[in-house]
């Protein structure tokens, strides 16, 4: 009997040991570039860029999406906005290097409150809140709960409204007591590593993923057991949350811009982005043709122009979006022509 039990436990112990080893490797490959700040019994991690003397924009707070961390928005925006604004790039509670905190942080409203406290600790009174994907639900909650701290809202391919269907099976398994612990500590790493390449390609589809995206943004950090559990818990609660909260979006009064692609297969723009534009009086919807779920990377210039408009600068966002479409179409044509010119015998065997 002992031998049989040992035969069953040995592979499990080996898988847990391997996952622990890989988690340390992920952290070695993507060390924390931020600073941990106590926000009331737990610590949140953020990169804080102090306000430069020549700043021409209000403070900006960036909130990343599901399965991500602050590096995603740092890579997209930091260099483009350096010297123009105070910036706070946040690891959401339980993500990246932020601690999870209490049960309130399993829903966007709790995470919005945590970010508000972090802003206070960092001396930021008001800011334009920029939320991508899942971060859009948190940005909306922030605008509702903390209007006095909200200079404006910029939603990038936001997840804010109810959708038909559910979520992937592994998010359910990951949050089940005992079984979820075993799954997160033994199965998630090998399963996740096999999907990182395809998953990151999918979030950019139909656009090409930047060649250095994985190298710079650390998507494997979400495969660590605690981070994966937090991510799964977020997903489990989101649908019920937006069903309850989306009818309240009409109370948002901050200047608002929504930037989305019409080819987003991750978060459907016709439900979420158009829903926000319908619900928030005075908001402006910018739909960029041919763009998927990553307008923060594909049309960063449009997002920055939106920030400028929220700050009161005259910007024709529709015209800027059309120019971005032309740029992307030209790049796509160049890529296609380059591929055609390189075709030779046998080169289509992988198609």
TILUMLUM-201757 format. One record per residue (C-alpha): x, y, z; residue in one letter. Coordinates in steps of 0.1 Angstrom, whole numbers, padded with zeros to 4 digits, always signed. Example, Ala and Ser with C-alpha at 12.3 -4.5 7.8 and 13.67 -1.06 7.14 Angstrom:
% TILUMLUM-201757
+0123-0045+0078A;+0137-0011+0071S;
END
This chain:
% TILUMLUM-201757
+0000+0000+0000X;+0028+0024+0009X;+0045+0016-0024X;+0013+0024-0043X;+0008+0057-0025X;+0044+0066-0031X;+0041+0058-0068X;+0011+0082-0070X;+0027+0110-0049X;+0061+0110-0065X;+0050+0125-0099X;+0029+0150-0081X;+0058+0161-0058X;+0081+0163-0089X;+0056+0185-0107X;+0053+0208-0077X;+0091+0210-0074X;+0094+0218-0111X;+0068+0245-0109X;+0084+0260-0079X;+0118+0260-0097X;+0102+0276-0128X;+0085+0303-0107X;+0118+0314-0094X;+0132+0314-0129X;+0104+0336-0140X;+0111+0361-0113X;+0148+0360-0121X;+0141+0367-0158X;+0116+0395-0149X;+0127+0411-0116X;+0106+0437-0100X;+0113+0472-0115X;+0087+0489-0092X;+0084+0498-0056X;+0061+0482-0030X;+0038+0505-0010X;+0016+0496+0019X;-0020+0505+0011X;-0037+0492+0043X;-0024+0458+0055X;-0009+0447+0022X;+0015+0461-0004X;+0009+0472-0040X;+0037+0474-0065X;+0040+0502-0090X;+0065+0521-0111X;+0061+0558-0103X;+0075+0584-0127X;+0077+0617-0108X;+0061+0648-0124X;+0087+0664-0147X;+0092+0702-0146X;+0081+0706-0183X;+0050+0684-0179X;+0021+0693-0202X;-0003+0666-0192X;-0020+0656-0160X;-0009+0626-0139X;-0016+0593-0156X;-0024+0560-0139X;-0021+0528-0161X;-0040+0496-0153X;-0031+0464-0171X;-0054+0437-0182X;-0060+0400-0173X;-0030+0377-0171X;-0007+0407-0172X;+0015+0429-0151X;+0027+0465-0152X;+0054+0458-0177X;+0027+0455-0204X;+0018+0492-0201X;+0053+0504-0193X;+0065+0490-0226X;+0036+0505-0245X;+0036+0540-0230X;+0066+0550-0208X;+0091+0560-0235X;+0064+0578-0256X;+0052+0599-0226X;+0085+0604-0207X;+0089+0640-0197X;+0053+0649-0204X;+0035+0637-0172X;+0037+0621-0139X;+0030+0584-0144X;+0020+0555-0122X;+0021+0520-0137X;+0003+0496-0113X;+0005+0459-0107X;-0031+0451-0098X;-0037+0433-0065X;-0023+0397-0067X;-0006+0404-0101X;+0030+0410-0109X;+0046+0418-0076X;+0016+0432-0058X;+0002+0413-0028X;-0034+0402-0031X;-0049+0418+0000X;-0084+0409+0012X;-0115+0394-0005X;-0126+0428-0017X;-0098+0427-0043X;-0115+0399-0062X;-0137+0424-0079X;-0129+0456-0099X;-0144+0479-0073X;-0120+0466-0046X;-0090+0470-0070X;-0101+0505-0079X;-0102+0514-0042X;-0067+0499-0037X;-0054+0520-0066X;-0070+0551-0051X;-0052+0545-0018X;-0019+0539-0037X;-0024+0572-0054X;-0028+0589-0020X;+0004+0572-0007X;+0023+0584-0038X;+0010+0619-0035X;-0012+0619-0067X;-0044+0638-0061X;-0060+0634-0095X;-0051+0615-0126X;-0063+0603-0160X;-0070+0566-0155X;-0060+0544-0184X;-0074+0509-0184X;-0067+0482-0209X;-0090+0451-0212X;-0098+0439-0177X;-0083+0471-0165X;-0112+0489-0182X;-0136+0474-0157X;-0114+0488-0129X;-0111+0522-0146X;-0149+0524-0148X;-0152+0514-0111X;-0126+0541-0103X;-0146+0568-0122X;-0177+0558-0103X;-0162+0555-0068X;-0135+0582-0069X;-0147+0610-0091X;-0127+0635-0071X;-0095+0617-0081X;-0105+0613-0117X;-0093+0638-0143X;-0105+0617-0171X;-0109+0581-0183X;-0092+0564-0212X;-0105+0529-0221X;-0084+0507-0243X;-0103+0476-0257X;-0121+0475-0223X;-0140+0446-0207X;-0169+0464-0190X;-0202+0448-0200X;-0219+0414-0198X;-0211+0389-0225X;-0227+0356-0236X;-0210+0324-0226X;-0185+0319-0198X;-0148+0316-0192X;-0122+0290-0198X;-0124+0258-0177X;-0090+0262-0160X;-0101+0294-0143X;-0129+0274-0126X;-0105+0246-0116X;-0079+0270-0102X;-0103+0284-0076X;-0116+0252-0062X;-0104+0244-0027X;-0076+0218-0025X;-0079+0207-0061X;-0072+0243-0072X;-0041+0244-0050X;-0028+0212-0066X;-0037+0225-0101X;-0020+0258-0095X;+0012+0243-0080X;+0016+0213-0103X;-0002+0217-0136X;-0004+0254-0145X;+0033+0260-0152X;+0038+0231-0178X;+0003+0238-0193X;+0009+0275-0194X;+0043+0274-0209X;+0030+0254-0238X;+0004+0282-0244X;+0024+0314-0239X;+0034+0317-0275X;+0000+0310-0290X;-0017+0331-0263X;+0003+0362-0269X;-0001+0358-0307X;-0039+0356-0301X;-0041+0388-0281X;-0026+0407-0311X;-0045+0389-0338X;-0051+0399-0366X;-0021+0422-0362X;+0015+0409-0358X;+0028+0406-0323X;+0060+0427-0316X;+0089+0403-0319X;+0102+0413-0284X;+0068+0414-0267X;+0074+0382-0245X;+0109+0392-0237X;+0099+0427-0225X;+0066+0421-0207X;+0070+0389-0187X;+0037+0371-0194X;+0050+0340-0177X;+0048+0358-0143X;+0011+0350-0142X;+0019+0312-0142X;+0032+0315-0106X;+0007+0297-0083X;-0006+0327-0063X;-0007+0350-0094X;-0026+0324-0114X;-0051+0320-0085X;-0056+0357-0083X;-0061+0359-0121X;-0086+0331-0120X;-0105+0346-0091X;-0108+0379-0110X;-0122+0361-0140X;-0147+0341-0119X;-0162+0372-0105X;-0161+0395-0135X;-0193+0385-0154X;-0215+0388-0123X;-0198+0421-0114X;-0204+0438-0148X;-0240+0426-0149X;-0245+0445-0116X;-0223+0475-0122X;-0227+0484-0159X;-0261+0500-0154X;-0243+0525-0131X;-0219+0538-0158X;-0243+0566-0167X;-0232+0582-0134X;-0197+0587-0147X;-0190+0624-0153X;-0153+0625-0161X;-0141+0633-0197X;-0140+0599-0214X;-0125+0584-0245X;-0128+0548-0256X;-0102+0534-0282X;-0109+0500-0296X;-0103+0479-0327X;-0131+0465-0349X;-0113+0431-0352X;-0110+0423-0314X;-0118+0387-0309X;-0109+0387-0272X;-0132+0415-0260X;-0160+0423-0284X;-0161+0460-0292X;-0198+0459-0301X;-0207+0449-0266X;-0181+0466-0244X;-0168+0497-0262X;-0201+0507-0278X;-0218+0499-0245X;-0195+0524-0227X;-0200+0550-0254X;-0238+0546-0250X;-0237+0547-0212X;-0213+0575-0205X;-0227+0609-0216X;-0202+0629-0236X;-0178+0601-0242X;-0160+0597-0275X;-0156+0563-0292X;-0127+0557-0315X;-0129+0525-0335X;-0098+0517-0355X;-0104+0494-0384X;-0082+0463-0387X;-0070+0464-0351X;-0075+0436-0326X;-0072+0436-0288X;-0040+0456-0284X;-0046+0493-0295X;-0022+0503-0267X;+0006+0488-0289X;-0008+0491-0325X;-0021+0526-0322X;-0002+0541-0293X;-0004+0575-0310X;-0042+0574-0310X;-0042+0566-0273X;-0018+0594-0265X;-0038+0619-0286X;-0069+0607-0266X;-0050+0616-0234X;-0041+0650-0248X;-0078+0656-0257X;-0089+0646-0222X;-0063+0671-0209X;-0080+0699-0229X;-0058+0700-0260X;-0076+0703-0294X;-0073+0669-0311X;-0093+0654-0340X;-0092+0618-0328X;-0112+0605-0357X;-0088+0619-0382X;-0058+0606-0362X;-0074+0572-0361X;-0079+0572-0399X;-0042+0581-0404X;-0033+0552-0381X;-0054+0529-0402X;-0035+0540-0433X;-0002+0534-0416X;-0012+0499-0405X;-0026+0491-0440X;+0007+0503-0456X;+0027+0482-0432X;+0006+0452-0439X;+0010+0457-0477X;+0047+0460-0473X;+0048+0428-0453X;+0027+0409-0478X;+0048+0421-0507X;+0079+0411-0489X;+0065+0376-0484X;+0055+0373-0520X;+0089+0383-0533X;+0105+0357-0511X;+0084+0327-0522X;+0102+0298-0538X;+0097+0261-0543X;+0085+0244-0511X;+0081+0276-0491X;+0043+0270-0485X;+0046+0236-0468X;+0038+0251-0434X;+0007+0271-0446X;
END
